[in-house]
Structure formats: C-alpha cells, structure tokens
C-alpha cells in the first residue's frame, strides 16, 4: 500500500471524526452519500460473524492498525496497546481450551474458532486504572471502518477476552500478547474476509434530538 493511499484513507476517517488538520476548507455533502466514500463506508459496515478461510494480508492489517492509532486521543495520551494475531496455531490452540470449557460452542456446525471464525484478531488493552476506554473505543471504530473500506469484515468481541482474562489455562496466551504491567485486555476485533452479507438492523433515531 503506497503512502499516498494510506494518507488518503486516514485523512478521510479523521476528517469525519472532526480531527483533521486545521486551516483547510472542508465540504460535507448532505444531499448524497454516494459521492462520499467515508460516509458510504460507515453506513455499509456490519458486524460479521462468518468468514472465509482466506488469510488477511499483513499489509492490510498494518494499514488498519495505522488508522486506529490515528484516532482522537484526549491530550494525545494514546492510552492503548494493540496486538495483532494472525497465527492460526495460536487461535486454534486457544480455541481448543475455550471449547473444553464451553462444549456447546462446538455444536454449531459453522464453528471454527472462538473469535467468530475470524482468521485474524486485533487485541486492544487499556490502563488498569480504568482510564483510556473512550480512546480505545475511538481507536477500534477507526479500525473497523478502515477494514470495511478494504473489503474486510469485522466483529468487536467481548466474550473471548473475558475467557482469556478469567481462565487460568488461558493465562499463557494472554501473557504471549505482552501487554505492559499497567495495562489490561479490554476487547478484541475479529478481522477477515466476510462470508455473509447481513442486513442492517434498525437504528432508533428518536434518541437523537436537535436542541434549538
């Protein structure tokens, strides 16, 4: 991926979040989303729970993470640590432990691994004092949107990380991620080539109000 393309993608994501460099003139199309690639990406993105077996290219994973760490961060503290795993051996052996503790999971004929069958997983940690969770959420949103723009599917995952942090047998796998002592695993994002096209679920627009 050329630097020019990387700059374009990250700039687009940051522009939408209001964190683009100041001084330039920004134009937002309100009449048509078809001419705005960033808005199209946001509206098209779905949580994917079925993936093909095709591995995700390292180049794409690197680009996704690059966009992630360019997310807004309060006082630019960047209170996150990120680990990317695309090692099938790691995922499969950890899944074996998960199935041993949760045998019903394997009864699903589509079950392949505990990360919704994704061939790559991005693990995100935040400080143990509870700070940084908002920043880590923004980090993850940038990454799932970047993945969508690259033709990849994603799913934010909490249950696998709870298993990893609460099960003694899984401790060696958590240790292999090498998070700093003052950081704890917060959540994970499964990444892969989608093998489904789910419909969008309704959004409750009544929860949004403009105050005059």
RATAWO-V502257 format. One line per field, one symbol per residue. burial: b if it has 24 or more other ideal C-beta (glycine too) atoms within 12 Angstrom, else e. A space follows every 50 residues. Layout:
burial=???
//
This chain:
burial=eeeeebeebbbbbbbbeeeeeeeeeeeeeeeeeeeeebbebbebbbbbbb beeeebeeebbbbbbbbbbbbbbeeeeebbbbbbbbeeebbeebbebbee eeeebeeeeeebbbbbbbbbbbbbbbbeeeebeebbbbbbbbbbbbbbbb ebbbbbbeebbebbbeeeebeebbeebebeeebbbbbbbbbbbbeeeeee eeeeeeeeeeee
//
